[in-house]
Amino acid sequence: MVVPGCPPVVVTPVRRALIDFTDFVVHDGVTYSSRPDRPQALAPAQLGPEVFRVSCTYSSLNELTQSELPEATEHSAGFIPARSPVFELRGWSAACRLAAQHDGRWYVYLATVDTPDASRVKECALVSGRWTQDARS
């Protein structure tokens, strides 16, 4: 099955897969994660320029196909609707944090790095006393 902006998905009628996604977005090959239970109260002045628009929403693609999906592609997201803008966050490098809106709320996305044990937030995305590894889990 082909959905514009999304990678092709092989739909097998006998095998169905419903996936519980995390809140993520991919930019420049880096996965950024947010906590859906922690929306942020962001003012327009806190947003920098638009960085890109989401090409594919994986939760919607999975709902439509009910199939296993390929690895997340550039500018895809877990919940941010396709064609929605993703912004820089003022005071932060886009390599560390991004911001986007879905379900009527703003979310801050922290850059992550994969290690053999787990995915961890990049050091540049952390603020002492506000965001810690423990706060993400």
C-alpha positions in Angstrom: 0.0 0.0 0.0 1.3 3.5 -0.9 0.4 6.6 1.1 1.8 9.9 -0.2 4.8 11.0 1.9 5.2 7.6 3.6 7.3 4.6 2.8 5.5 1.7 1.0 3.9 -0.9 3.3 3.3 -4.5 2.5 -0.2 -5.4 3.7 -0.6 -9.1 4.5 -4.3 -9.9 5.1 -3.5 -12.8 7.4 -1.0 -10.8 9.6 -2.0 -7.7 11.4 0.1 -5.5 13.6 -1.1 -2.6 15.7 1.8 -0.6 17.1 1.9 1.5 20.2 4.1 4.4 19.1 6.2 6.8 21.1 6.0 10.5 20.3 8.9 11.0 17.9 10.0 13.0 14.8 13.1 12.3 12.6 15.2 15.1 11.2 18.7 14.9 9.6 18.8 11.2 10.5 18.3 11.9 14.2 15.3 10.8 16.2 13.8 13.3 18.6 11.4 12.2 21.3 8.8 13.8 23.4 6.7 12.8 26.4 3.0 12.8 25.3 2.0 13.2 28.9 4.0 16.4 29.2 2.8 19.0 26.7 4.6 22.4 27.0 3.0 25.8 27.3 5.0 27.5 24.5 4.4 31.1 23.4 4.9 32.0 19.7 8.0 34.1 20.8 9.7 30.9 22.0 9.5 29.3 18.5 12.3 29.8 16.0 11.9 29.4 12.2 10.2 26.4 10.6 12.7 23.6 10.0 10.6 21.2 7.9 7.1 19.8 7.5 6.2 16.3 8.5 6.0 13.9 5.6 4.4 10.8 7.2 2.5 10.2 10.5 3.3 6.6 11.5 0.4 6.2 13.9 -2.0 7.1 11.1 -0.2 4.8 8.6 -0.4 1.9 11.0 -4.0 2.6 11.7 -4.8 2.6 8.0 -2.7 -0.5 7.1 -2.7 -2.5 10.4 0.7 -3.8 9.2 4.3 -3.8 10.4 6.0 -0.6 9.2 9.5 0.0 7.9 11.9 2.0 10.0 11.0 5.7 10.4 12.0 7.8 7.5 13.3 11.4 7.3 10.7 13.9 8.5 8.3 11.2 9.6 6.6 11.4 13.0 4.7 9.3 15.5 1.7 11.6 16.1 2.4 15.0 14.4 0.0 15.2 11.4 1.5 15.0 7.9 2.3 18.4 6.4 2.4 20.0 9.9 5.4 22.4 10.6 8.2 21.5 13.0 10.1 24.5 14.5 13.4 25.4 16.0 13.1 26.3 19.7 14.7 29.7 20.5 17.8 29.3 22.6 18.4 25.8 21.4 20.3 24.3 18.5 18.0 22.4 16.1 20.4 19.5 16.5 19.3 19.3 20.2 15.6 20.4 20.4 12.6 20.9 18.1 9.0 21.9 18.8 5.7 20.9 17.1 2.0 20.9 17.8 -0.4 18.0 17.7 -3.8 17.3 19.4 -4.0 21.1 20.2 -0.9 21.1 22.3 2.8 22.0 21.9 5.5 19.5 22.5 9.3 19.8 22.8 11.2 17.1 21.1 14.7 16.1 22.5 17.4 14.7 20.2 18.3 11.1 21.1 21.2 8.9 20.4 21.0 5.1 20.2 23.4 3.1 22.4 23.7 -0.7 22.6 21.5 -0.6 25.7 18.9 2.0 24.9 18.0 5.3 23.3 19.3 8.2 25.4 18.7 12.0 25.2 21.7 13.8 23.7 23.6 15.9 26.3 23.0 19.1 24.4 19.2 18.7 24.9 19.4 18.4 28.6 19.0 21.3 31.1 20.4 20.6 34.6 17.5 20.3 37.0 14.7 20.3 34.4 15.3 17.4 32.0 17.0 14.2 33.2 17.2 10.7 32.0 14.8 9.7 34.9 12.3 12.3 33.8 12.0 10.7 30.4 11.2 7.2 31.6 
